[in-house]
Amino acid sequence: MKAIIATESGGPEVLKLEEFPSPSPSPTQLLVNVKAAGVNRVDTIQRKGSYPMPPGESEILGLEIAGTVERVGENVTGFKQGDRVFGLIGSGGYAEQTVIDYRMAMPIPEGWSFEQAAAVPEVFFTASETLFTFGKLSAGETVLIHAGGSGVGTTGTQMAHQIGARVFITAGSAEKIERSKTLGCTEGINYKGADFADEIMRLTDGEGVDVVQDFIGAPYLKRNLAILKPRGRLVVVGLMGGSTGEIDLGIILRNRLQIFGSVMRALPLEDKIRITERFIDRWLPLLKEGKINAIIDTVMPLSQAREAHEYMESNRNFGKILLKVE
Ligand SMILES: NC(=O)c1ccc[n+]([C@@H]2O[C@H](COP(=O)([O-])OP(=O)(O)OC[C@H]3O[C@@H](n4cnc5c(N)ncnc54)[C@H](OP(=O)(O)O)[C@@H]3O)[C@@H](O)[C@H]2O)c1
């Protein structure tokens, strides 16, 4: 089969389409003919060599797929050859075939394309776990979602709006802010032209927000803490701006703040199965009803993984970039 690997650490040019043996499913895995795979920011970080794969994972990039079942392991129940499935995997998505544990695989709802399905797992699981399991965001509360135009941000905005929270986002262009408003954000802040902390305090009449979902890290740390209301929660989901910052513990003490961190890929399989189950219970029904959607920016052929990474790193996408496998 053909698949994409990074031949060395570096820029998008190190991504190469090469021949690999097809993977063999373990007793609890499905072998899937991949039809579409999601591109995620962490793939670009892995390509640069800063996010090594967990032990035992394939060197082929790609964390989420949709496709058809080719073969099932001997202990698999509930799936058979030909079924249309989608789900989160540890690696191996940028390929013609991959394997997925059957407890992580979900049947593709009727009427969905493979692209639509592959756009869902990583961003919905991440937004769901970070905003709700950790951040405990609830109806009537206020949240600031950074990188509102990202795959995770476009998803979190819809989820938070759907449960009745007031949503603010930051983004690097007026166009991303306007599009975020169509997903349910009340106000967007262009971080290139304004200080987001000043803007949040102005927009909330000095009250601040209950939850901050952050992907930027170090340069935002102090301001993220400063805009939290008493009992506020900061959830650290990404570190696109750097990882080392200074914290005034006084503000945490006085305001009884909480800071959470979350990274999904390194979790044990059992934890990821629970995350999949929580998604199926809470968010999949809303997706099926069309109340929330995976926002797709671009679909490219698998052979253009290099161009897909270049596009993502130019920060021009609003929502998901996908690779189509033909
Ligand atoms: N912890 C986990 O389990 C987990 C899982 C999935 C994703 N993530 C993280 O979630 C984040 C989003 O991932 P994604 O795949 O959804 O991203 P994406 O679609 O590539 O979007 C990222 C956006 O972030 C903004 N950005 C980039 N660098 C920035 C900087 N230095 N300062 C401010 N904004 C910046 C850009 O938009 P603008 O135009 O607004 O600048 C960019 O388009 C990443 O940090 C990723 O590592 C974490």
The ligand as an SDF file (V2000), in Angstrom:
LIG
                    3D

 48 52  0  0  0  0  0  0  0  0999 V2000
   -3.9460   18.2720   23.5820 N   0  0  0  0  0  0  0  0  0  0  0  0
   -4.5370   17.5590   22.6550 C   0  0  0  0  0  0  0  0  0  0  0  0
   -4.9440   16.4140   22.8710 O   0  0  0  0  0  0  0  0  0  0  0  0
   -4.7380   18.1800   21.3100 C   0  0  0  0  0  0  0  0  0  0  0  0
   -5.4800   17.5130   20.3230 C   0  0  0  0  0  0  0  0  0  0  0  0
   -5.6870   18.1600   19.0940 C   0  0  0  0  0  0  0  0  0  0  0  0
   -5.1370   19.4160   18.8750 C   0  0  0  0  0  0  0  0  0  0  0  0
   -4.3880   20.0030   19.8380 N   0  0  0  0  0  0  0  0  0  0  0  0
   -3.8090   21.3370   19.6440 C   0  0  0  0  0  0  0  0  0  0  0  0
   -4.8620   22.1960   19.2830 O   0  0  0  0  0  0  0  0  0  0  0  0
   -4.3350   23.2620   18.4910 C   0  0  0  0  0  0  0  0  0  0  0  0
   -5.1770   23.4120   17.2640 C   0  0  0  0  0  0  0  0  0  0  0  0
   -5.0030   22.2870   16.4110 O   0  0  0  0  0  0  0  0  0  0  0  0
   -5.7220   22.2470   14.9830 P   0  0  0  0  0  0  0  0  0  0  0  0
   -5.2520   21.0280   14.2820 O   0  0  0  0  0  0  0  0  0  0  0  0
   -7.1730   22.4600   15.1920 O   0  0  0  0  0  0  0  0  0  0  0  0
   -5.0590   23.5770   14.3530 O   0  0  0  0  0  0  0  0  0  0  0  0
   -5.1760   24.3230   12.9560 P   0  0  0  0  0  0  0  0  0  0  0  0
   -6.4470   23.9850   12.2650 O   0  0  0  0  0  0  0  0  0  0  0  0
   -3.8800   24.1350   12.2740 O   0  0  0  0  0  0  0  0  0  0  0  0
   -5.2800   25.8760   13.4060 O   0  0  0  0  0  0  0  0  0  0  0  0
   -4.2870   26.4850   14.1360 C   0  0  0  0  0  0  0  0  0  0  0  0
   -4.5090   28.0070   14.1090 C   0  0  0  0  0  0  0  0  0  0  0  0
   -3.9040   28.5840   15.2490 O   0  0  0  0  0  0  0  0  0  0  0  0
   -3.4960   29.9190   14.9700 C   0  0  0  0  0  0  0  0  0  0  0  0
   -2.1130   30.0850   15.4150 N   0  0  0  0  0  0  0  0  0  0  0  0
   -1.0330   29.3910   15.0110 C   0  0  0  0  0  0  0  0  0  0  0  0
    0.0670   29.8180   15.6540 N   0  0  0  0  0  0  0  0  0  0  0  0
   -0.3300   30.8020   16.4850 C   0  0  0  0  0  0  0  0  0  0  0  0
    0.3290   31.6300   17.4250 C   0  0  0  0  0  0  0  0  0  0  0  0
    1.6420   31.5310   17.6550 N   0  0  0  0  0  0  0  0  0  0  0  0
   -0.4060   32.5250   18.1220 N   0  0  0  0  0  0  0  0  0  0  0  0
   -1.7170   32.6390   17.9290 C   0  0  0  0  0  0  0  0  0  0  0  0
   -2.4220   31.8800   17.0320 N   0  0  0  0  0  0  0  0  0  0  0  0
   -1.7200   30.9700   16.3340 C   0  0  0  0  0  0  0  0  0  0  0  0
   -3.6470   30.1270   13.4500 C   0  0  0  0  0  0  0  0  0  0  0  0
   -4.8290   30.8870   13.2170 O   0  0  0  0  0  0  0  0  0  0  0  0
   -4.8440   32.4960   13.2480 P   0  0  0  0  0  0  0  0  0  0  0  0
   -5.0990   32.9250   11.8370 O   0  0  0  0  0  0  0  0  0  0  0  0
   -5.9650   32.8120   14.1550 O   0  0  0  0  0  0  0  0  0  0  0  0
   -3.5060   32.9570   13.7550 O   0  0  0  0  0  0  0  0  0  0  0  0
   -3.8410   28.7060   12.9380 C   0  0  0  0  0  0  0  0  0  0  0  0
   -4.6290   28.6580   11.7630 O   0  0  0  0  0  0  0  0  0  0  0  0
   -2.8680   22.9150   18.2370 C   0  0  0  0  0  0  0  0  0  0  0  0
   -2.0640   23.5970   19.1740 O   0  0  0  0  0  0  0  0  0  0  0  0
   -2.8200   21.4310   18.5110 C   0  0  0  0  0  0  0  0  0  0  0  0
   -1.5300   20.9940   18.8790 O   0  0  0  0  0  0  0  0  0  0  0  0
   -4.1880   19.4150   21.0350 C   0  0  0  0  0  0  0  0  0  0  0  0
  1  2  1  0
  2  3  2  0
  2  4  1  0
  4  5  1  0
  4 48  2  0
  5  6  2  0
  6  7  1  0
  7  8  2  0
  8  9  1  0
  8 48  1  0
  9 10  1  0
  9 46  1  0
 10 11  1  0
 11 12  1  0
 11 44  1  0
 12 13  1  0
 13 14  1  0
 14 15  2  0
 14 16  1  0
 14 17  1  0
 17 18  1  0
 18 19  2  0
 18 20  1  0
 18 21  1  0
 21 22  1  0
 22 23  1  0
 23 24  1  0
 23 42  1  0
 24 25  1  0
 25 26  1  0
 25 36  1  0
 26 27  1  0
 26 35  1  0
 27 28  2  0
 28 29  1  0
 29 30  1  0
 29 35  2  0
 30 31  1  0
 30 32  2  0
 32 33  1  0
 33 34  2  0
 34 35  1  0
 36 37  1  0
 36 42  1  0
 37 38  1  0
 38 39  2  0
 38 40  1  0
 38 41  1  0
 42 43  1  0
 44 45  1  0
 44 46  1  0
 46 47  1  0
M  CHG  2   8   1  16  -1
M  END
$$$$
